[in-house]
Amino acid sequence: MKTWYIPEDRFPIQVTPGVQVIGNYYFNLMLITGKEKTVLFEAGVSGIVDQVIRQLGMLEISPDIIVVSHPHADHVTGLPGLADRFKQARIIAGPGAKTFMTHPKAASALIAEDRFISRRLGEEGLTPGRPSLDAPPDAGRIEEIAGPARLNLGGGLFFDLLPAKGHSPGALMGLAVPDQVLCCADALGFHYPGRDFWPLFFTGAADYLDTIKQIKTLTPEIICPAHQGPIMADNVSLALEKAESKALEIIKMIKGSPLNDMELVEKLFEMSYKNEFCLYTKKNVTNCAGLLVKRAREYHSPL
């Protein structure tokens, strides 16, 4: 893992004149800066909020818009701290995000996962600047927008919000135009830089694969997942092929396996719970494996 690790002092990372990656190696937030407005895409976890606020202060930027890519714990538990610090910011998410966040079962899971991630960040030498959440994020300020929608940031820079189906309810990705930088959250899976992707088709395998095909048609020059750093131009095509082929490989394995569902969940857990993925609870990753089995079983397109 350390071969690919990006040290904390490398952030912010300037990927184009209008786009920077802030946060840290494990949790990336994208800053898209036009002449008139700035978008912060992703909210991360509570454990990186103070780091992000420091980085934004260093850049002398207060985001006008915060986009929650989707309502999973590692993308939304940083929202309370960011929303409190940037009270003027408009907060956007996709349709269904608020309902997911406020469901009692999801709310308790958000708190538990954020607590575990904060502890793990500390073990990795990235000590959080504040306690983990003791209550779920408040969805009151969130404005739900069904993409596609274009945000005009001024100076000829636009940020296109697009639906990203297959991974999570209320999921959005964003394309900075004309920079052609795609902020894709987890739409390609979990990013093991330079190595592979682990598929994350939690709401639908067909939708997930369609989203990857859509990303290909967008012809991004740079891709910024939510984890482990940006994918630069020379590696974009290979990354898209890896993400698609890995998803198809796992679907085929599940559908063709003689193992029962419980045994498949155990196998997928053993395959995936390593390196960067160990920042998450075993319970969460086990649940993720269960969703992969379920969605693969539902997938009926030719492999």
TORKOL-4160 file (C-alpha; in steps of 0.2 Angstrom, whole numbers, padded with zeros to 4 digits, m for minus):
303
<pt num="1" X="0000" Y="0000" Z="0000"/>
<pt num="2" X="0014" Y="0012" Z="0004"/>
<pt num="3" X="0020" Y="0012" Z="m0014"/>
<pt num="4" X="0004" Y="0021" Z="m0019"/>
<pt num="5" X="0002" Y="0031" Z="m0003"/>
<pt num="6" X="0001" Y="0050" Z="m0005"/>
<pt num="7" X="0008" Y="0059" Z="0010"/>
<pt num="8" X="m0003" Y="0072" Z="0019"/>
<pt num="9" X="0008" Y="0086" Z="0014"/>
<pt num="10" X="0005" Y="0083" Z="m0004"/>
<pt num="11" X="m0013" Y="0090" Z="m0002"/>
<pt num="12" X="m0020" Y="0100" Z="m0010"/>
<pt num="13" X="m0016" Y="0092" Z="m0027"/>
<pt num="14" X="m0019" Y="0103" Z="m0042"/>
<pt num="15" X="m0025" Y="0092" Z="m0056"/>
<pt num="16" X="m0030" Y="0106" Z="m0068"/>
<pt num="17" X="m0031" Y="0125" Z="m0066"/>
<pt num="18" X="m0049" Y="0124" Z="m0060"/>
<pt num="19" X="m0049" Y="0108" Z="m0050"/>
<pt num="20" X="m0039" Y="0102" Z="m0034"/>
<pt num="21" X="m0040" Y="0087" Z="m0023"/>
<pt num="22" X="m0040" Y="0091" Z="m0005"/>
<pt num="23" X="m0042" Y="0080" Z="0011"/>
<pt num="24" X="m0030" Y="0065" Z="0012"/>
<pt num="25" X="m0025" Y="0049" Z="0004"/>
<pt num="26" X="m0040" Y="0039" Z="0010"/>
<pt num="27" X="m0054" Y="0052" Z="0008"/>
<pt num="28" X="m0053" Y="0064" Z="m0006"/>
<pt num="29" X="m0064" Y="0080" Z="m0008"/>
<pt num="30" X="m0063" Y="0089" Z="m0025"/>
<pt num="31" X="m0063" Y="0108" Z="m0026"/>
<pt num="32" X="m0069" Y="0115" Z="m0042"/>
<pt num="33" X="m0065" Y="0134" Z="m0043"/>
<pt num="34" X="m0072" Y="0146" Z="m0056"/>
<pt num="35" X="m0071" Y="0165" Z="m0057"/>
<pt num="36" X="m0088" Y="0167" Z="m0047"/>
<pt num="37" X="m0091" Y="0151" Z="m0037"/>
<pt num="38" X="m0083" Y="0136" Z="m0030"/>
<pt num="39" X="m0090" Y="0119" Z="m0028"/>
<pt num="40" X="m0084" Y="0106" Z="m0015"/>
<pt num="41" X="m0088" Y="0089" Z="m0021"/>
<pt num="42" X="m0089" Y="0076" Z="m0007"/>
<pt num="43" X="m0090" Y="0079" Z="0012"/>
<pt num="44" X="m0079" Y="0064" Z="0018"/>
<pt num="45" X="m0079" Y="0059" Z="0036"/>
<pt num="46" X="m0079" Y="0069" Z="0053"/>
<pt num="47" X="m0061" Y="0064" Z="0055"/>
<pt num="48" X="m0054" Y="0074" Z="0041"/>
<pt num="49" X="m0066" Y="0090" Z="0043"/>
<pt num="50" X="m0053" Y="0100" Z="0052"/>
<pt num="51" X="m0039" Y="0095" Z="0039"/>
<pt num="52" X="m0051" Y="0101" Z="0025"/>
<pt num="53" X="m0055" Y="0117" Z="0034"/>
<pt num="54" X="m0036" Y="0121" Z="0036"/>
<pt num="55" X="m0033" Y="0117" Z="0018"/>
<pt num="56" X="m0047" Y="0128" Z="0012"/>
<pt num="57" X="m0041" Y="0142" Z="0024"/>
<pt num="58" X="m0024" Y="0140" Z="0016"/>
<pt num="59" X="m0032" Y="0142" Z="m0001"/>
<pt num="60" X="m0042" Y="0157" Z="0005"/>
<pt num="61" X="m0058" Y="0148" Z="m0001"/>
<pt num="62" X="m0075" Y="0146" Z="0006"/>
<pt num="63" X="m0085" Y="0135" Z="m0005"/>
<pt num="64" X="m0102" Y="0141" Z="m0011"/>
<pt num="65" X="m0109" Y="0124" Z="m0015"/>
<pt num="66" X="m0106" Y="0107" Z="m0006"/>
<pt num="67" X="m0111" Y="0092" Z="m0016"/>
<pt num="68" X="m0114" Y="0076" Z="m0006"/>
<pt num="69" X="m0110" Y="0062" Z="m0019"/>
<pt num="70" X="m0121" Y="0050" Z="m0010"/>
<pt num="71" X="m0127" Y="0046" Z="0008"/>
<pt num="72" X="m0115" Y="0032" Z="0013"/>
<pt num="73" X="m0105" Y="0035" Z="0030"/>
<pt num="74" X="m0088" Y="0039" Z="0022"/>
<pt num="75" X="m0096" Y="0052" Z="0010"/>
<pt num="76" X="m0108" Y="0061" Z="0022"/>
<pt num="77" X="m0102" Y="0061" Z="0040"/>
<pt num="78" X="m0090" Y="0075" Z="0037"/>
<pt num="79" X="m0106" Y="0086" Z="0032"/>
<pt num="80" X="m0110" Y="0092" Z="0050"/>
<pt num="81" X="m0093" Y="0100" Z="0052"/>
<pt num="82" X="m0092" Y="0107" Z="0035"/>
<pt num="83" X="m0110" Y="0114" Z="0035"/>
<pt num="84" X="m0107" Y="0122" Z="0052"/>
<pt num="85" X="m0091" Y="0130" Z="0046"/>
<pt num="86" X="m0098" Y="0136" Z="0029"/>
<pt num="87" X="m0115" Y="0142" Z="0034"/>
<pt num="88" X="m0117" Y="0151" Z="0018"/>
<pt num="89" X="m0115" Y="0136" Z="0007"/>
<pt num="90" X="m0129" Y="0128" Z="m0003"/>
<pt num="91" X="m0129" Y="0109" Z="0000"/>
<pt num="92" X="m0134" Y="0098" Z="m0014"/>
<pt num="93" X="m0137" Y="0079" Z="m0015"/>
<pt num="94" X="m0147" Y="0067" Z="m0027"/>
<pt num="95" X="m0165" Y="0062" Z="m0025"/>
<pt num="96" X="m0167" Y="0049" Z="m0011"/>
<pt num="97" X="m0151" Y="0054" Z="m0001"/>
<pt num="98" X="m0161" Y="0063" Z="0013"/>
<pt num="99" X="m0173" Y="0048" Z="0015"/>
<pt num="100" X="m0158" Y="0036" Z="0016"/>
<pt num="101" X="m0149" Y="0047" Z="0028"/>
<pt num="102" X="m0164" Y="0049" Z="0040"/>
<pt num="103" X="m0169" Y="0031" Z="0041"/>
<pt num="104" X="m0166" Y="0025" Z="0059"/>
<pt num="105" X="m0156" Y="0010" Z="0054"/>
<pt num="106" X="m0145" Y="0020" Z="0042"/>
<pt num="107" X="m0143" Y="0034" Z="0055"/>
<pt num="108" X="m0136" Y="0022" Z="0068"/>
<pt num="109" X="m0124" Y="0014" Z="0055"/>
<pt num="110" X="m0117" Y="0031" Z="0050"/>
<pt num="111" X="m0113" Y="0035" Z="0068"/>
<pt num="112" X="m0104" Y="0018" Z="0071"/>
<pt num="113" X="m0095" Y="0018" Z="0055"/>
<pt num="114" X="m0089" Y="0036" Z="0058"/>
<pt num="115" X="m0082" Y="0031" Z="0075"/>
<pt num="116" X="m0073" Y="0016" Z="0068"/>
<pt num="117" X="m0065" Y="0026" Z="0054"/>
<pt num="118" X="m0059" Y="0040" Z="0065"/>
<pt num="119" X="m0050" Y="0027" Z="0076"/>
<pt num="120" X="m0042" Y="0019" Z="0061"/>
<pt num="121" X="m0037" Y="0036" Z="0054"/>
<pt num="122" X="m0028" Y="0039" Z="0070"/>
<pt num="123" X="m0019" Y="0022" Z="0069"/>
<pt num="124" X="m0013" Y="0027" Z="0052"/>
<pt num="125" X="m0006" Y="0043" Z="0059"/>
<pt num="126" X="m0020" Y="0054" Z="0053"/>
<pt num="127" X="m0027" Y="0059" Z="0070"/>
<pt num="128" X="m0044" Y="0067" Z="0069"/>
<pt num="129" X="m0046" Y="0085" Z="0075"/>
<pt num="130" X="m0063" Y="0082" Z="0083"/>
<pt num="131" X="m0073" Y="0068" Z="0091"/>
<pt num="132" X="m0083" Y="0057" Z="0079"/>
<pt num="133" X="m0101" Y="0060" Z="0077"/>
<pt num="134" X="m0113" Y="0056" Z="0091"/>
<pt num="135" X="m0129" Y="0060" Z="0080"/>
<pt num="136" X="m0132" Y="0057" Z="0062"/>
<pt num="137" X="m0130" Y="0072" Z="0050"/>
<pt num="138" X="m0144" Y="0084" Z="0049"/>
<pt num="139" X="m0152" Y="0083" Z="0031"/>
<pt num="140" X="m0162" Y="0099" Z="0034"/>
<pt num="141" X="m0151" Y="0110" Z="0023"/>
<pt num="142" X="m0149" Y="0098" Z="0009"/>
<pt num="143" X="m0157" Y="0102" Z="m0008"/>
<pt num="144" X="m0160" Y="0087" Z="m0019"/>
<pt num="145" X="m0157" Y="0089" Z="m0037"/>
<pt num="146" X="m0160" Y="0076" Z="m0050"/>
<pt num="147" X="m0146" Y="0077" Z="m0063"/>
<pt num="148" X="m0142" Y="0081" Z="m0076"/>
<pt num="149" X="m0140" Y="0099" Z="m0070"/>
<pt num="150" X="m0126" Y="0112" Z="m0075"/>
<pt num="151" X="m0118" Y="0124" Z="m0062"/>
<pt num="152" X="m0110" Y="0139" Z="m0069"/>
<pt num="153" X="m0095" Y="0143" Z="m0059"/>
<pt num="154" X="m0090" Y="0158" Z="m0069"/>
<pt num="155" X="m0075" Y="0162" Z="m0081"/>
<pt num="156" X="m0081" Y="0148" Z="m0093"/>
<pt num="157" X="m0080" Y="0134" Z="m0080"/>
<pt num="158" X="m0095" Y="0123" Z="m0078"/>
<pt num="159" X="m0099" Y="0108" Z="m0066"/>
<pt num="160" X="m0111" Y="0096" Z="m0073"/>
<pt num="161" X="m0121" Y="0086" Z="m0060"/>
<pt num="162" X="m0125" Y="0068" Z="m0067"/>
<pt num="163" X="m0134" Y="0054" Z="m0059"/>
<pt num="164" X="m0123" Y="0039" Z="m0055"/>
<pt num="165" X="m0134" Y="0024" Z="m0053"/>
<pt num="166" X="m0130" Y="0007" Z="m0046"/>
<pt num="167" X="m0120" Y="0010" Z="m0031"/>
<pt num="168" X="m0131" Y="0020" Z="m0019"/>
<pt num="169" X="m0148" Y="0029" Z="m0018"/>
<pt num="170" X="m0146" Y="0048" Z="m0022"/>
<pt num="171" X="m0129" Y="0046" Z="m0030"/>
<pt num="172" X="m0122" Y="0060" Z="m0041"/>
<pt num="173" X="m0106" Y="0062" Z="m0050"/>
<pt num="174" X="m0099" Y="0078" Z="m0057"/>
<pt num="175" X="m0090" Y="0083" Z="m0073"/>
<pt num="176" X="m0079" Y="0099" Z="m0073"/>
<pt num="177" X="m0081" Y="0107" Z="m0091"/>
<pt num="178" X="m0070" Y="0111" Z="m0101"/>
<pt num="179" X="m0057" Y="0103" Z="m0090"/>
<pt num="180" X="m0065" Y="0086" Z="m0092"/>
<pt num="181" X="m0061" Y="0081" Z="m0074"/>
<pt num="182" X="m0074" Y="0068" Z="m0068"/>
<pt num="183" X="m0078" Y="0067" Z="m0050"/>
<pt num="184" X="m0085" Y="0050" Z="m0049"/>
<pt num="185" X="m0086" Y="0045" Z="m0030"/>
<pt num="186" X="m0088" Y="0026" Z="m0030"/>
<pt num="187" X="m0096" Y="0024" Z="m0047"/>
<pt num="188" X="m0081" Y="0014" Z="m0053"/>
<pt num="189" X="m0079" Y="0004" Z="m0037"/>
<pt num="190" X="m0067" Y="0006" Z="m0023"/>
<pt num="191" X="m0050" Y="0012" Z="m0029"/>
<pt num="192" X="m0034" Y="0003" Z="m0026"/>
<pt num="193" X="m0023" Y="0014" Z="m0035"/>
<pt num="194" X="m0012" Y="0006" Z="m0049"/>
<pt num="195" X="m0019" Y="m0011" Z="m0044"/>
<pt num="196" X="m0037" Y="m0013" Z="m0046"/>
<pt num="197" X="m0055" Y="m0008" Z="m0042"/>
<pt num="198" X="m0067" Y="m0018" Z="m0030"/>
<pt num="199" X="m0085" Y="m0017" Z="m0037"/>
<pt num="200" X="m0098" Y="m0009" Z="m0027"/>
<pt num="201" X="m0114" Y="m0012" Z="m0036"/>
<pt num="202" X="m0125" Y="m0011" Z="m0021"/>
<pt num="203" X="m0142" Y="m0005" Z="m0029"/>
<pt num="204" X="m0141" Y="m0013" Z="m0046"/>
<pt num="205" X="m0127" Y="m0022" Z="m0056"/>
<pt num="206" X="m0135" Y="m0017" Z="m0073"/>
<pt num="207" X="m0136" Y="0001" Z="m0067"/>
<pt num="208" X="m0118" Y="0001" Z="m0061"/>
<pt num="209" X="m0112" Y="m0006" Z="m0077"/>
<pt num="210" X="m0122" Y="0007" Z="m0087"/>
<pt num="211" X="m0115" Y="0020" Z="m0077"/>
<pt num="212" X="m0097" Y="0014" Z="m0081"/>
<pt num="213" X="m0102" Y="0014" Z="m0100"/>
<pt num="214" X="m0109" Y="0032" Z="m0097"/>
<pt num="215" X="m0092" Y="0038" Z="m0090"/>
<pt num="216" X="m0084" Y="0031" Z="m0105"/>
<pt num="217" X="m0095" Y="0042" Z="m0116"/>
<pt num="218" X="m0090" Y="0057" Z="m0106"/>
<pt num="219" X="m0072" Y="0054" Z="m0111"/>
<pt num="220" X="m0064" Y="0062" Z="m0095"/>
<pt num="221" X="m0046" Y="0067" Z="m0096"/>
<pt num="222" X="m0044" Y="0065" Z="m0077"/>
<pt num="223" X="m0055" Y="0054" Z="m0065"/>
<pt num="224" X="m0056" Y="0059" Z="m0047"/>
<pt num="225" X="m0063" Y="0045" Z="m0036"/>
<pt num="226" X="m0067" Y="0048" Z="m0018"/>
<pt num="227" X="m0053" Y="0038" Z="m0012"/>
<pt num="228" X="m0034" Y="0036" Z="m0014"/>
<pt num="229" X="m0030" Y="0050" Z="m0026"/>
<pt num="230" X="m0034" Y="0055" Z="m0044"/>
<pt num="231" X="m0032" Y="0045" Z="m0060"/>
<pt num="232" X="m0022" Y="0055" Z="m0072"/>
<pt num="233" X="m0024" Y="0055" Z="m0091"/>
<pt num="234" X="m0012" Y="0041" Z="m0096"/>
<pt num="235" X="m0021" Y="0029" Z="m0084"/>
<pt num="236" X="m0039" Y="0034" Z="m0087"/>
<pt num="237" X="m0043" Y="0021" Z="m0101"/>
<pt num="238" X="m0035" Y="0007" Z="m0092"/>
<pt num="239" X="m0044" Y="0011" Z="m0075"/>
<pt num="240" X="m0061" Y="0011" Z="m0084"/>
<pt num="241" X="m0058" Y="m0006" Z="m0092"/>
<pt num="242" X="m0052" Y="m0013" Z="m0075"/>
<pt num="243" X="m0068" Y="m0006" Z="m0066"/>
<pt num="244" X="m0079" Y="m0014" Z="m0079"/>
<pt num="245" X="m0070" Y="m0030" Z="m0081"/>
<pt num="246" X="m0069" Y="m0033" Z="m0062"/>
<pt num="247" X="m0087" Y="m0030" Z="m0060"/>
<pt num="248" X="m0091" Y="m0043" Z="m0073"/>
<pt num="249" X="m0079" Y="m0055" Z="m0066"/>
<pt num="250" X="m0087" Y="m0054" Z="m0049"/>
<pt num="251" X="m0104" Y="m0056" Z="m0056"/>
<pt num="252" X="m0099" Y="m0071" Z="m0066"/>
<pt num="253" X="m0090" Y="m0079" Z="m0051"/>
<pt num="254" X="m0106" Y="m0077" Z="m0040"/>
<pt num="255" X="m0118" Y="m0083" Z="m0053"/>
<pt num="256" X="m0107" Y="m0098" Z="m0057"/>
<pt num="257" X="m0102" Y="m0103" Z="m0040"/>
<pt num="258" X="m0108" Y="m0119" Z="m0032"/>
<pt num="259" X="m0106" Y="m0110" Z="m0015"/>
<pt num="260" X="m0122" Y="m0105" Z="m0006"/>
<pt num="261" X="m0125" Y="m0086" Z="m0002"/>
<pt num="262" X="m0118" Y="m0086" Z="0015"/>
<pt num="263" X="m0102" Y="m0095" Z="0009"/>
<pt num="264" X="m0101" Y="m0082" Z="m0005"/>
<pt num="265" X="m0102" Y="m0068" Z="0007"/>
<pt num="266" X="m0088" Y="m0075" Z="0017"/>
<pt num="267" X="m0077" Y="m0078" Z="0001"/>
<pt num="268" X="m0080" Y="m0060" Z="m0005"/>
<pt num="269" X="m0076" Y="m0053" Z="0012"/>
<pt num="270" X="m0059" Y="m0062" Z="0012"/>
<pt num="271" X="m0056" Y="m0056" Z="m0006"/>
<pt num="272" X="m0059" Y="m0038" Z="m0002"/>
<pt num="273" X="m0055" Y="m0034" Z="0016"/>
<pt num="274" X="m0037" Y="m0029" Z="0014"/>
<pt num="275" X="m0026" Y="m0014" Z="0013"/>
<pt num="276" X="m0036" Y="0002" Z="0011"/>
<pt num="277" X="m0053" Y="m0007" Z="0014"/>
<pt num="278" X="m0048" Y="m0010" Z="0032"/>
<pt num="279" X="m0053" Y="0007" Z="0036"/>
<pt num="280" X="m0071" Y="0001" Z="0037"/>
<pt num="281" X="m0079" Y="m0010" Z="0049"/>
<pt num="282" X="m0080" Y="m0029" Z="0046"/>
<pt num="283" X="m0099" Y="m0028" Z="0048"/>
<pt num="284" X="m0100" Y="m0015" Z="0035"/>
<pt num="285" X="m0089" Y="m0024" Z="0022"/>
<pt num="286" X="m0099" Y="m0040" Z="0026"/>
<pt num="287" X="m0115" Y="m0031" Z="0022"/>
<pt num="288" X="m0107" Y="m0025" Z="0006"/>
<pt num="289" X="m0103" Y="m0043" Z="0001"/>
<pt num="290" X="m0121" Y="m0048" Z="0004"/>
<pt num="291" X="m0127" Y="m0034" Z="m0007"/>
<pt num="292" X="m0115" Y="m0040" Z="m0021"/>
<pt num="293" X="m0122" Y="m0057" Z="m0020"/>
<pt num="294" X="m0140" Y="m0051" Z="m0020"/>
<pt num="295" X="m0137" Y="m0039" Z="m0035"/>
<pt num="296" X="m0127" Y="m0052" Z="m0045"/>
<pt num="297" X="m0141" Y="m0065" Z="m0043"/>
<pt num="298" X="m0153" Y="m0052" Z="m0050"/>
<pt num="299" X="m0142" Y="m0048" Z="m0065"/>
<pt num="300" X="m0149" Y="m0056" Z="m0081"/>
<pt num="301" X="m0139" Y="m0048" Z="m0095"/>
<pt num="302" X="m0127" Y="m0059" Z="m0105"/>
<pt num="303" X="m0109" Y="m0059" Z="m0097"/>
